[in-house]
Amino acid sequence: MTGLLPLLGCITVSDNPKAEVKSDPIEMSESRIELGLGYLQQGNMPKARENLEKALKHSPDYYRAQISMAHYFDTVGETDRADKLYRTSLRHHPKNGNVLNNYGTFLCKQGEFDQANDYFNRAIKQPYYYLVSASYENAALCALKAGKKNKASYYFQRTLDHDPYRARSILQLSKLEIQNDDLSKARLRLIGFHQHFGVQIASLKLLIELEEKAGNTSLKNKYENLLNQLIVNS
């Protein structure tokens, strides 16, 4: 699922405390968030925690500092602390789509599928929330995890209504369409995917499965040859 929302532009961090005092608290919090999440991605947990704690210190009520620290706790397996911090952020920002989306992602990881679905939908309904496609995709992936394929198909379609070129949703929806024997729709979707993104291993595998199911041996062989060429050249 889609994780924390994208970082803002790069901001230079000063190690001079006096310089930080003179800066805008949100700006300094953002700079520490960027560093902290970068360290987290690299697996440097001590540095990640240090910077994310500084982000909270600069701006304790800033939603991105709160959910970034919660994401850290979740990553290191401290789920109770993560849940507590997400709930704190929700109390401070009950109508913030970013907070609602990220808490939904956390809940889905814990297997709380119905609650997660509720938070994704609450995020989607917020005015001035511009990452609706991300929340629909998260809702779809969570529905898949819960074994609710029809609901997942609906959410993937809603994702593509808002962002027609969201690659993951195109592939996932095509896969579900193949499983449901809606082969013509899946074929058109995957051909459109190739026109926009070029030939990909994942899309070729789906087309091979599709044409095998359709009994089109020549097309199946064609896509198998393309797949082999792509693997050899990758």
C-alpha positions as CSV (number, residue, x, y, z in Angstrom):
1,M,0.0,0.0,0.0
2,T,0.9,3.6,-0.4
3,G,2.9,4.7,2.6
4,L,3.5,8.1,3.9
5,L,2.6,10.9,1.5
6,P,5.4,12.5,-0.6
7,L,7.9,14.8,1.1
8,L,8.0,18.5,0.3
9,G,10.9,20.0,-1.5
10,C,14.4,19.7,-0.1
11,I,15.2,22.0,2.7
12,T,18.7,22.5,4.0
13,V,19.2,21.5,7.6
14,S,21.5,23.5,9.8
15,D,23.2,21.9,12.8
16,N,23.4,25.3,14.4
17,P,20.7,25.5,17.1
18,K,20.7,29.3,16.9
19,A,19.9,29.1,13.2
20,E,17.1,26.7,13.8
21,V,15.6,29.0,16.5
22,K,15.3,31.8,14.0
23,S,13.6,29.6,11.4
24,D,9.9,28.8,10.9
25,P,9.0,25.8,13.1
26,I,7.1,24.0,10.3
27,E,10.0,24.5,7.9
28,M,12.5,23.1,10.4
29,S,10.2,20.3,11.2
30,E,9.9,19.5,7.5
31,S,13.7,19.4,7.1
32,R,14.0,16.9,10.0
33,I,11.1,14.8,8.6
34,E,12.9,14.6,5.3
35,L,16.1,13.5,6.9
36,G,14.4,11.1,9.3
37,L,12.4,9.3,6.6
38,G,15.6,9.2,4.4
39,Y,17.5,7.5,7.2
40,L,14.5,5.2,7.8
41,Q,14.6,4.1,4.2
42,Q,18.3,3.4,4.5
43,G,17.7,1.3,7.6
44,N,19.6,3.7,9.9
45,M,17.1,3.6,12.8
46,P,19.0,5.6,15.4
47,K,19.4,8.6,13.0
48,A,15.8,8.2,11.8
49,R,14.5,8.4,15.3
50,E,16.8,11.3,16.3
51,N,15.6,13.5,13.4
52,L,11.9,12.6,13.7
53,E,12.0,13.4,17.4
54,K,13.5,16.7,16.5
55,A,10.8,17.3,14.0
56,L,8.2,16.8,16.7
57,K,10.2,19.1,19.0
58,H,10.2,21.9,16.4
59,S,6.4,21.6,15.9
60,P,4.6,19.1,18.3
61,D,1.2,19.6,16.7
62,Y,2.3,19.4,13.1
63,Y,0.5,16.5,11.4
64,R,3.4,15.4,9.2
65,A,5.8,15.2,12.2
66,Q,3.2,13.2,14.1
67,I,2.5,10.6,11.4
68,S,6.1,10.4,10.4
69,M,7.1,9.5,14.0
70,A,4.1,7.0,14.1
71,H,5.4,5.5,10.8
72,Y,8.8,5.0,12.5
73,F,7.2,3.3,15.5
74,D,5.3,1.0,13.1
75,T,8.4,0.2,11.1
76,V,10.4,-0.9,14.2
77,G,7.5,-3.0,15.5
78,E,6.2,-0.7,18.3
79,T,2.7,-0.8,17.1
80,D,1.1,0.4,20.3
81,R,3.1,3.6,20.3
82,A,2.4,4.0,16.6
83,D,-1.3,3.6,17.2
84,K,-1.2,6.1,20.1
85,L,0.5,8.7,18.0
86,Y,-1.8,8.2,15.0
87,R,-4.7,8.7,17.4
88,T,-3.2,11.8,18.8
89,S,-2.8,13.2,15.3
90,L,-6.4,12.4,14.5
91,R,-7.6,14.3,17.6
92,H,-5.6,17.3,16.5
93,H,-6.5,17.0,12.8
94,P,-9.8,15.0,12.5
95,K,-10.5,16.2,9.0
96,N,-7.0,15.9,7.5
97,G,-7.0,13.5,4.6
98,N,-3.4,12.7,4.9
99,V,-3.7,11.6,8.5
100,L,-6.8,9.6,7.8
101,N,-5.2,7.9,4.8
102,N,-2.0,7.0,6.8
103,Y,-3.9,5.7,9.7
104,G,-6.0,3.5,7.4
105,T,-2.8,2.1,5.9
106,F,-1.6,1.3,9.5
107,L,-4.8,-0.4,10.4
108,C,-4.8,-2.5,7.3
109,K,-1.3,-3.8,8.2
110,Q,-2.7,-4.8,11.5
111,G,-5.5,-6.8,9.9
112,E,-8.2,-4.2,10.9
113,F,-9.7,-4.2,7.4
114,D,-13.1,-2.7,8.1
115,Q,-11.7,0.1,10.2
116,A,-9.1,0.7,7.6
117,N,-11.7,0.9,4.9
118,D,-13.6,3.5,7.0
119,Y,-10.6,5.7,7.3
120,F,-9.7,5.5,3.6
121,N,-13.3,6.6,2.8
122,R,-13.2,9.4,5.3
123,A,-10.0,10.7,3.7
124,I,-11.5,10.5,0.2
125,K,-14.5,12.6,1.4
126,Q,-12.4,15.5,2.8
127,P,-12.5,18.8,0.8
128,Y,-9.1,20.0,-0.5
129,Y,-7.7,16.5,-0.2
130,Y,-5.9,16.0,-3.5
131,L,-4.5,12.4,-3.2
132,V,-7.9,10.8,-3.6
133,S,-6.5,8.2,-6.1
134,A,-3.9,7.1,-3.5
135,S,-6.6,6.5,-0.9
136,Y,-8.8,4.6,-3.4
137,E,-5.8,2.5,-4.3
138,N,-5.0,1.8,-0.7
139,A,-8.6,0.9,-0.1
140,A,-8.4,-1.5,-3.0
141,L,-5.2,-3.2,-1.9
142,C,-6.6,-3.5,1.6
143,A,-9.8,-5.1,0.2
144,L,-7.6,-7.6,-1.7
145,K,-5.8,-8.4,1.5
146,A,-9.2,-9.1,3.1
147,G,-10.2,-11.4,0.3
148,K,-12.9,-9.0,-1.0
149,K,-12.2,-9.0,-4.7
150,N,-15.4,-7.3,-5.9
151,K,-14.8,-4.4,-3.5
152,A,-11.2,-4.3,-4.7
153,S,-12.2,-4.1,-8.3
154,Y,-14.6,-1.2,-7.5
155,Y,-11.8,0.7,-5.7
156,F,-9.2,0.1,-8.4
157,Q,-11.7,1.4,-11.0
158,R,-12.3,4.5,-8.8
159,T,-8.6,5.0,-8.5
160,L,-8.3,5.0,-12.3
161,D,-11.2,7.4,-12.6
162,H,-9.2,9.9,-10.6
163,D,-5.8,8.9,-12.1
164,P,-6.0,7.0,-15.4
165,Y,-2.3,6.3,-15.5
166,R,-1.8,4.8,-12.0
167,A,0.2,1.8,-13.1
168,R,-0.3,-0.5,-10.0
169,S,-4.1,-0.1,-10.2
170,I,-4.1,-0.8,-14.0
171,L,-2.2,-4.1,-13.5
172,Q,-4.2,-5.1,-10.4
173,L,-7.5,-4.4,-12.1
174,S,-6.4,-6.3,-15.2
175,K,-5.5,-9.3,-13.1
176,L,-8.9,-9.3,-11.4
177,E,-10.6,-8.9,-14.8
178,I,-8.7,-12.0,-16.1
179,Q,-9.8,-14.0,-13.1
180,N,-13.4,-13.0,-13.8
181,D,-13.1,-14.0,-17.5
182,D,-13.6,-10.4,-18.6
183,L,-10.8,-10.9,-21.1
184,S,-11.6,-8.2,-23.7
185,K,-11.6,-5.5,-21.1
186,A,-8.4,-6.7,-19.5
187,R,-6.7,-7.0,-23.0
188,L,-7.6,-3.4,-23.9
189,R,-6.5,-2.2,-20.5
190,L,-3.1,-3.9,-20.8
191,I,-2.6,-2.7,-24.4
192,G,-3.2,0.8,-23.2
193,F,-0.7,0.2,-20.4
194,H,1.9,-0.7,-23.0
195,Q,1.2,2.4,-25.0
196,H,1.7,4.6,-22.0
197,F,4.5,2.8,-20.0
198,G,6.0,0.5,-22.6
199,V,6.3,-3.3,-22.4
200,Q,6.8,-4.5,-18.8
201,I,7.5,-7.9,-17.3
202,A,4.4,-7.7,-15.1
203,S,2.1,-6.7,-17.9
204,L,3.5,-9.4,-20.3
205,K,2.9,-12.1,-17.6
206,L,-0.7,-11.0,-17.4
207,L,-1.2,-11.0,-21.2
208,I,0.3,-14.5,-21.4
209,E,-2.2,-15.7,-18.7
210,L,-5.0,-13.9,-20.6
211,E,-4.3,-15.3,-24.0
212,E,-3.8,-18.8,-22.6
213,K,-7.2,-18.5,-21.0
214,A,-8.6,-17.2,-24.3
215,G,-7.0,-20.1,-26.2
216,N,-5.0,-17.7,-28.4
217,T,-1.8,-19.8,-28.7
218,S,-0.1,-17.6,-31.3
219,L,-0.5,-14.4,-29.1
220,K,0.5,-16.3,-26.0
221,N,3.7,-17.4,-27.8
222,K,4.3,-13.9,-29.0
223,Y,4.1,-12.5,-25.5
224,E,6.3,-15.3,-24.1
225,N,9.0,-14.4,-26.6
226,L,8.7,-10.7,-25.7
227,L,9.0,-11.6,-22.0
228,N,12.1,-13.7,-22.6
229,Q,13.7,-11.0,-24.6
230,L,12.9,-8.4,-21.9
231,I,14.3,-10.7,-19.1
232,V,17.5,-11.4,-21.1
233,N,18.1,-7.6,-21.8
234,S,17.2,-6.5,-18.3
